[in-house]
Amino acid sequence: MNNETVIFEKIAIAVAFSPRCEAILAEARLLQQTFGSKLVFIHVGKKSLQEEQYLKHLLHRFGLDHTLNKIIWREGDPVETILEICQTEKIDLLVTGALEKESLLKYFLGGISRQLSRKVKCSMLMLTEPNIHPTGFKQIVVEGTDHHKTENTIAVAVAVAKSYHSGKVHIIQETDLSKLALIRSEELKENEADFRKQQLLKEEDEKLEKILRCTDCGDLKLAVERIEGKPGYVISKFARDCGADLLVVSSPDKQMNLLDRVFPHDIEYALSDLPCNLLIVHPKDLD
């Protein structure tokens, strides 16, 4: 791996004693092997001797020596506690499990993983189908929309793809139909509106080309595609349709609230119906 671009030096694993706990730990082991990371296991809840011994047993089973990796047990609100630990431990990547689709009620109340994804100040990996025998990510989709975070997000996606020897990375430029409608609504003749649209798309293409020229892609296969539609929705649909196992998007620019879920922010489309594993990239130097 080329660590000059990005590295997850410290990864936190949110541990819940659920049926998928073993698979989450297996995925954590692969992440550690891939990135050479230090692992911090976080369990929010009352500490008991039985659960402590069980967790140590699982860590030993997956070659995650508890004397080399940190275990944090803490009582409190799960979301706020994990957020605080991620900040104090200077975590680069938080890993959680996530259901592919939640009920409407649970979605509006916000599952723990989804609440964390809206608030956490580090990158976050939501695993929809953690595997006891993980194989990494082979088909990766990343957003390439014109945004100040896009260069960093693509660099992370490319570094992850190279680390896992992925087959291909799809870079999706989402053309916001509302922007195009705004151009047409201006007092412009039809040919002038078409020219303005083509000029806008050309500028976005040139910005993306510049980003890709500065990104060390090596022998990685890249496929750049432009899709018109609502940002967030179209890339999620594309990821599902092409059978991607990882969707990479930028972190939201602001903390989202209930209104954002009624009038969705781009990322909310992916969160409401996860097409696959989701990596939300938060630039290290943002805060």
N, C-alpha and C positions, 0 to 999 in steps of 0.2 A: 504493500500500500504506500502511496505517496502522502505522507502526513504533513507536507508543507501546506496543503490546501485546507484540510480540516482533520481534526481528530477528536474523538470523544474520550478525553482523558479520564473522566470520572462519570460513571453511569449509575444511576439509582434505579433499583427495581422495587416497585410497589408490590409487596407480598400479601396476599390474602389466602387463607387456607380454604381454597375452593377446589373443585374438581380439576381446574386447569392449572393449579399451582405448579405441578411437576413440569408441565410443558413450558410454563413461563421461565422456570429455572434452567431448563434445557436451552431455551433461546438465549438466556443471559450468559450461559457458558460460551455459546457460539459468538456472541457479541464481544465477550472478553478476549476470546482467541483471535477474533478478526481485528480488533482495534487496540489490543494490548492495554485495556482499560482497567482501572481500579473499580470494584463494585461496592455499592452501598445498598444493603437490603433494608427496606423500611416496612415495618408492620405497625399499624395503628390499632391499638387495642390493649386490653389488660394482659400483662405478661404472666404466663403460667409455666410451670416446670414441664408439663406435658408438651405444650406447643413449642417451647424452647428446644427440647430434645428432638422433637419431630423436625423442626427446621434445620437443626444441625445435622440430623440424619440425611435429610434431602440434599443439603449442600455437599455433604461427603459423597453421597451417591453420584452427584453430577460433577465431582471433581472441583468443587468450589469451597476450598478450605476456609472455614469460618475464622481461622486465626489470621488469614491473609486478607480477607474481605471484611468489611465492617457491617455489623448488624445493629440497627437502631429500633428499639421498641419504645413506643410512646403512646400515651392515652390522649384523647382529645378529638376534635372534629377532624375527620380524615383529610378533607381537602386543605384546610388551613394548616394542619400539622405537616402534611407532605410539602406544601409550598414553603413553609418555614425551613424545613430540613434541607430542601433543595437549595435554598438561598445560603444558609449557614455552611453547608458542606461544599458549596460552589460546584454544583452538579452541572455537567455539560449536556446530559441526556437522561430524561426520565422515561422509564419503560413501564407500561401498564397493559393489562388485558382490556379488551373492549368487545361488547356484543356487536355484531354486524348491524343489527337493526333493533331498536328499542321500541316499546309501545309509545304511543303519543303522550300519555300521562307521564311515563318515566322520562321521556325526552324533555318535556317542558320543565319538569322538576330538576332534571339534569342529573345523569349518572355521575359517579365520582370521576371517572376518566374524562368525561366530557367537560365537567366543571374545571378540572385541572387544565385541560387543553385550552381553555379560554383565559386562564389566569397565570399559568406558570411562566417564569422568566428564563427558561432554558428550552432547548429543543426537546421534543417529546415523540416517542414512538408508541403508537397504539396497535397492539397485536390482536387482530380479529380471530385468527385461528392458530394460536401457538402450537407447535408440534413437538412431541417428545423426541423426535429425531429431525431437528431443523436442518434445512438445506440452504438457507439464505434467500436472497432476493434475486430472481433471474430476469423478470420483466418489470422495469421501473418506468413510471410515468411521473414527469415533473412539470410544474407550471413554468411557462416562459413568458408570461405576460409582462408588459412594460411596467416596472415597479422598482423602487430603489432597493428592495430586498432580493430581487430576482437573481442578480449575479452571485450572491452568497448562496442562495438556495440551490441554484444549478451546480455550483462548485461542490456543495455537500452531496447532492444526488450523484454526481459523477464519481466522487471519491468513494461513496458507498458501493456504487456499481462496480468499480474497479476492484474494491476489496473483496466483493463476493463473486467476482468473475461473471457478472451478469451478461446475458445475451444481448440486450439492447436497452437503450434509454430513449423513451419517447418524450420529446419536449413539445408541450402543447401551448400555442399562443391562442388565448381566448379573446375573440373580438366581441366586445360588449355592444350588443345591439342598441342599447340605450344611447351610446355615443353616436352611433351611425344615425339613429333617429333624430338626435339633436342637430346633426349636420343638415339633415334633410328639412328640418323645421325652420332653419334660418332662411332668410329671404335671399335664397340663391336659386339660380336657374338649375335645371336638372343636370346639365353637363358640368356646371360649376360644383355642384354637390358631389358628383361622381369623382371629379378631380380632387376635391378636398378629402374624400374618403381614401382614394388611392395614395394620396400624399401622406395621410396619417398611417396607413398600413406600411408604406415604404419606410417611414421613420422608425416604426416599431421593428421591422425586419432588420434594419441597419443596426439598431441598438443590440438586438439579440445576436447578430453575427459578430459584433465587436466582443460581446461577452464570451462567445464560444471560442473566438480566436485567443482569448486570454486564459482560457480554461485548459488545463492539462488533461485531455481526454485519452491520450495514448491510443491504443488500438480499439477502444470502445466504439461500438456502433451507435450512432445517433440518428434519430429520425425526427425531423422538425415538421410539425403540422399545425395549420391554422384552422380553428373551428369557430364558427359564429354561434353565439348564444349567450346565455346568462353565465358569467364567470362563476366558477364553483360547480355549477350543475353540469356543464358540458364536459369538464375534465373528469368529473366523477363517473359520468356515463361512459366516457371513452375508456377509463381504467377498467371498468367492469366489462365492457364489450371486448376489449383486447386480452382479457384474462391476466391483467397485471397482478403482481403480488405485493407491490409497494407503490403507493401514491405519495409524492413529496410535494408539499406546499409551504408557502411562507407563513410565519406566524401573523396573526391579525395585528393591525396597527394600533388598536386600542382594546381595552377590556370590554367584552361584549356583555349585554344584559338581556332582559326578557324581550325588549323591543327588537333586538337583533334577531331573535329567534322567530318573531312574528313577521318581521320584514328582513329576511335573511341576509347576513353578511356573506361574502363569497364562501368562506370556509364552512358555514353552517350547512350547506348542501351535502358536503362530505360527511360531516358529523352526524347528520340526521339519518343517513343510510350509507354506512361505510362500504365502499366497493371492495376494499381489500385492506391490508395493513396500511396505516397512515403515519407518515413522518412529518411532523410540523417543525420547520426549521426556524430557530430563533437566533439571530446573529449574536455572537458573544459580546461584541462591543456596542450593542444597542443601548444598554442601560447605563 
